[in-house]
Amino acid sequence: MRRYVAARVGQSLIVVLLVTTVSFFLIRLAPGDPFSFAGEMAMNPAVRDRLRAQFGYNRPMVEQFVLFVGNVARGRLGYSHSMHRYVGDVIVDVLPRTLLLMSVALLLSFVIGVAVGALQALRRGTWLDRMLSSVLLAFYSIPDFWLALMALLALGYWVPIFPAGGMVDQIMHDYMSLGGRIRDVAAHLVLPAITLALLSAAGIARYQRDALLDVLPQDFVRTARAKGVGERMIVLKHALRNALLPVITLLGLSLPSLVGGAFFIEKVFAWPGMGYVAANAIASRDYDLVTGTVIAGGIVVTLGSLLADLLYAAADPRLRAR
């Protein structure tokens, strides 16, 4: 088990290093820089050149990368020219909001996916199974930004059940009690979290259905039936618990899609998280802020995948024996 954990931690560190390298070069291969963007707004050319020299944008790209890695090693992710703040401070502010959205969406996707997948397995071949398969396929195929726009229009404007955007009520939030503030954030969280969850729940449900169908014919299930154990207890206590192991791995694999989906979901719903900030940074060619958010997102995905692998290892006795 220790050897397995050490190997996975080492692999995670390599992934973070690769994400840092690729994000740095890809972003800087794009045309322009923050000060060429400012130049479109009639900045004095001499001032623009002096700022480029001050922040190192006139240096060769390899030299910029060496300086960037050295700064990252010291905990410095650069300066955001669009927000006029250090990138590290911006990420510290917005990362908890993205983690809140992703955590709620991940929990909802797990609950919905497992419940729907188990129902499909128990009603295999019926009209309900076929209908749910069609619905899941539709959700799996729908682009995340389109689903977010439809949810925003339907439940935010046409039938305004939930707030249309943002994280809090900008006018009344500061005057609310603690309980009122929590309810305010929860109300704004519902639409983006459910939208993000439905995109992942479709894959989890399909995976759970197939995993449960593989477990139900096995010997220990037939033995439990022969002993007179009720069907509900067999499914919940024996079959479902064994069928959840592959789903745990799938949760880790779904994290990249959750992070990518959060990028669009946050922009559509104006949820002030990393995706929302990154989208605005791309529009203003804010290299350091874009790179910082990509690195932070890569670290979140890597840590989530590592946690999923460790949970799987803890639940699987074959891996614990390594």
C-alpha positions in Angstrom: 0.0 0.0 0.0 2.8 2.4 0.9 4.6 1.7 -2.4 1.3 2.3 -4.3 0.7 5.6 -2.5 4.3 6.8 -3.2 4.0 5.9 -6.9 0.7 7.8 -7.3 2.0 10.9 -5.4 5.1 10.9 -7.7 2.9 10.6 -10.8 0.8 13.5 -9.5 3.8 15.7 -9.1 4.9 14.9 -12.7 1.4 15.8 -14.0 1.4 19.1 -12.2 4.8 19.9 -13.7 3.6 19.0 -17.2 0.5 21.1 -16.8 2.6 24.1 -15.7 4.9 23.7 -18.7 2.3 23.2 -21.3 0.0 26.0 -20.0 2.9 28.5 -19.9 4.0 27.9 -23.5 0.5 27.5 -25.0 -0.7 30.8 -23.6 2.4 32.7 -24.7 2.2 31.3 -28.2 -1.0 33.2 -28.6 -0.6 36.6 -30.4 -0.2 39.7 -28.4 0.4 40.3 -24.7 -1.3 42.4 -21.9 0.4 45.6 -23.1 -0.4 45.1 -26.8 -4.0 44.9 -25.6 -3.5 48.1 -23.7 -1.9 49.5 -26.8 -5.2 49.2 -28.6 -6.5 51.7 -26.1 -4.0 54.3 -27.2 -1.2 53.6 -24.6 2.0 55.6 -25.2 4.4 53.3 -27.1 7.3 54.3 -24.9 5.3 53.4 -21.8 4.2 50.1 -23.3 7.8 49.1 -24.2 9.0 50.1 -20.7 6.2 47.9 -19.1 7.1 45.0 -21.4 10.7 45.2 -20.2 9.7 45.6 -16.6 7.6 42.4 -16.6 9.9 40.5 -18.9 7.7 40.1 -22.0 10.5 41.3 -24.3 12.8 38.4 -23.2 13.1 35.1 -25.1 10.3 32.6 -24.2 12.7 30.1 -22.7 14.2 32.7 -20.4 10.6 33.8 -19.4 9.8 30.2 -18.5 12.9 29.8 -16.3 12.0 33.0 -14.5 8.4 31.8 -14.2 9.3 28.4 -12.7 11.6 30.1 -10.2 8.8 32.5 -9.2 6.3 29.6 -8.9 8.8 27.7 -6.7 8.8 30.7 -4.4 5.0 30.9 -4.4 4.7 33.8 -6.8 2.4 33.3 -9.8 2.8 36.8 -11.2 0.7 40.0 -11.4 -2.7 40.3 -12.9 -2.8 43.4 -15.2 -6.6 43.2 -15.6 -7.4 43.0 -11.9 -4.4 44.9 -10.6 -3.7 42.3 -8.0 -1.2 39.5 -7.5 -2.4 36.3 -9.1 -1.9 34.3 -5.9 -4.3 36.6 -4.1 -6.9 36.4 -6.8 -6.8 32.6 -6.8 -7.0 32.4 -3.0 -10.3 34.5 -3.4 -11.9 32.6 -6.2 -10.7 29.0 -5.7 -13.0 28.3 -2.7 -16.0 29.4 -4.8 -15.1 27.0 -7.6 -14.4 24.2 -5.1 -17.9 24.9 -3.5 -19.6 24.6 -6.9 -17.6 21.5 -7.9 -18.1 19.8 -4.6 -21.9 20.2 -4.6 -22.0 19.2 -8.3 -19.9 16.1 -7.7 -22.0 15.0 -4.8 -25.2 15.6 -6.8 -23.8 13.7 -9.8 -22.8 10.8 -7.6 -26.2 10.5 -5.9 -28.2 11.0 -9.1 -26.0 8.7 -11.2 -25.9 5.9 -8.7 -29.7 6.1 -8.0 -30.6 6.2 -11.7 -28.1 3.5 -12.7 -29.3 1.2 -9.9 -32.9 1.7 -11.0 -32.0 0.9 -14.6 -30.2 -2.3 -13.6 -33.2 -3.4 -11.5 -35.6 -2.6 -14.3 -33.4 -3.9 -17.1 -35.2 -4.2 -20.5 -38.4 -2.4 -19.4 -39.8 0.8 -20.8 -38.3 2.7 -17.8 -34.8 1.4 -18.6 -35.1 2.5 -22.3 -36.6 5.9 -21.4 -33.9 6.6 -18.9 -31.2 5.5 -21.3 -32.5 8.0 -23.9 -32.6 10.8 -21.4 -29.1 10.1 -20.2 -27.8 9.9 -23.7 -29.4 13.3 -24.4 -27.7 14.9 -21.3 -24.4 13.2 -22.2 -24.5 14.7 -25.7 -25.7 18.2 -24.9 -22.9 20.9 -24.8 -22.5 22.2 -21.3 -22.8 25.9 -22.3 -26.1 25.2 -24.1 -27.6 23.3 -21.2 -26.5 26.2 -18.9 -28.1 28.8 -21.2 -31.4 26.8 -21.3 -31.5 26.4 -17.5 -30.8 30.1 -17.1 -33.5 31.1 -19.5 -36.1 28.6 -18.2 -35.6 28.9 -14.5 -33.9 32.2 -14.1 -36.0 34.4 -16.5 -39.1 32.7 -17.9 -40.1 31.0 -14.7 -37.8 32.9 -12.2 -37.6 30.2 -9.5 -33.9 30.8 -8.8 -31.6 33.8 -9.1 -30.4 34.4 -12.6 -26.8 34.8 -11.9 -24.0 35.7 -9.5 -23.2 34.2 -6.1 -25.1 36.5 -3.7 -27.7 39.2 -3.8 -25.5 42.3 -4.3 -27.9 44.7 -2.6 -29.3 42.7 0.3 -26.6 40.2 1.2 -24.7 42.4 3.6 -27.9 43.2 5.6 -28.9 39.5 6.0 -28.4 37.3 9.1 -25.9 34.4 8.9 -28.7 32.0 8.1 -30.1 34.4 5.4 -26.6 34.7 3.8 -26.3 30.9 3.7 -29.7 30.6 2.1 -28.8 33.4 -0.4 -25.6 31.6 -1.5 -27.5 28.2 -1.7 -30.2 29.8 -3.9 -27.6 31.1 -6.3 -25.8 27.8 -6.2 -28.7 25.6 -7.3 -28.8 26.3 -11.0 -25.1 26.1 -11.8 -24.6 23.1 -9.5 -27.5 21.0 -11.0 -26.5 21.9 -14.5 -22.9 20.8 -13.9 -24.0 17.7 -12.0 -26.4 16.5 -14.8 -23.5 16.5 -17.3 -21.5 14.1 -15.2 -24.4 12.1 -13.7 -25.3 10.7 -17.2 -21.9 8.9 -17.5 -22.0 7.7 -13.8 -25.5 6.3 -14.2 -24.5 4.3 -17.3 -21.4 3.0 -15.6 -23.4 2.1 -12.4 -26.0 0.2 -14.4 -23.4 -1.9 -16.2 -21.4 -2.5 -12.9 -24.5 -3.6 -11.0 -25.6 -5.9 -13.9 -22.2 -7.6 -13.6 -22.6 -8.1 -9.9 -26.2 -9.3 -9.6 -25.6 -12.7 -11.3 -22.5 -13.6 -9.1 -22.5 -16.4 -6.6 -22.6 -14.4 -3.4 -25.9 -12.7 -4.6 -27.5 -16.1 -5.4 -26.3 -17.4 -2.0 -28.0 -14.5 -0.3 -31.2 -15.1 -2.2 -31.1 -18.8 -1.2 -30.8 -17.8 2.5 -34.0 -15.8 2.2 -32.5 -12.4 2.3 -34.9 -9.7 0.9 -34.2 -8.3 -2.6 -33.9 -4.8 -1.3 -31.3 -5.8 1.3 -29.4 -7.8 -1.3 -29.2 -4.8 -3.6 -28.3 -2.2 -1.0 -26.0 -4.2 1.3 -24.3 -6.7 -1.1 -24.6 -5.9 -4.8 -24.5 -2.1 -4.7 -21.6 -1.9 -2.4 -19.5 -4.1 -4.7 -20.7 -2.3 -7.8 -19.6 1.1 -6.3 -15.9 0.4 -6.6 -15.7 1.2 -10.4 -17.8 4.3 -9.8 -15.3 5.7 -7.3 -12.6 5.5 -10.1 -15.0 7.2 -12.5 -15.5 10.0 -10.1 -11.8 10.8 -10.3 -11.9 10.5 -14.1 -14.9 12.9 -14.2 -13.0 15.7 -12.4 -11.4 17.1 -15.6 -14.8 17.4 -17.3 -16.1 19.0 -14.1 -13.3 21.6 -14.2 -13.8 22.2 -17.9 -17.6 22.4 -17.5 -17.2 24.8 -14.6 -15.3 27.2 -16.9 -18.4 27.6 -19.1 -21.0 27.2 -16.3 -19.4 30.0 -14.2 -19.3 32.3 -17.2 -22.9 31.7 -18.1 -24.2 32.1 -14.5 -21.7 34.8 -13.6 -20.5 32.6 -10.7 -17.3 34.5 -9.5 -15.0 31.5 -9.5 -11.8 30.5 -11.4 -13.6 29.8 -14.7 -15.3 33.2 -14.7 -12.0 35.0 -13.8 -10.1 32.9 -16.4 -12.6 33.8 -19.2 -12.2 37.5 -18.5 -8.4 37.1 -18.3 -8.3 35.5 -21.7 -10.3 38.4 -23.2 -7.8 40.9 -21.8 -4.7 38.7 -22.6 -3.8 38.6 -18.9 -1.0 35.9 -19.3 -0.2 35.5 -15.6 -3.8 35.2 -14.5 -4.7 32.7 -17.2 -1.6 30.6 -16.4 -2.3 30.7 -12.7 -5.9 29.6 -13.0 -4.9 26.8 -15.4 -2.2 25.6 -12.9 -4.7 25.8 -10.0 -7.2 23.8 -12.0 -4.6 21.2 -12.9 -3.7 20.8 -9.2 -7.3 20.4 -8.3 -7.9 17.7 -10.9 -4.6 16.0 -9.9 -5.4 16.0 -6.2 -8.9 14.8 -6.9 -7.7 11.9 -9.0 -5.1 11.0 -6.4 -7.8 11.0 -3.7 -10.1 8.8 -5.8 -7.2 6.3 -6.4 -6.4 6.3 -2.7 -10.1 5.7 -1.8 -10.3 2.9 -4.3 -7.1 1.4 -2.9 -8.5 1.6 0.6 -11.7 -0.2 -0.5 -10.0 -2.9 -2.6 -8.1 -5.5 -0.6 -6.0 -6.5 -3.6 -4.4 -3.0 -3.7 -4.1 -2.8 0.1 -1.9 -5.9 -0.1 0.6 -4.3 -2.4 
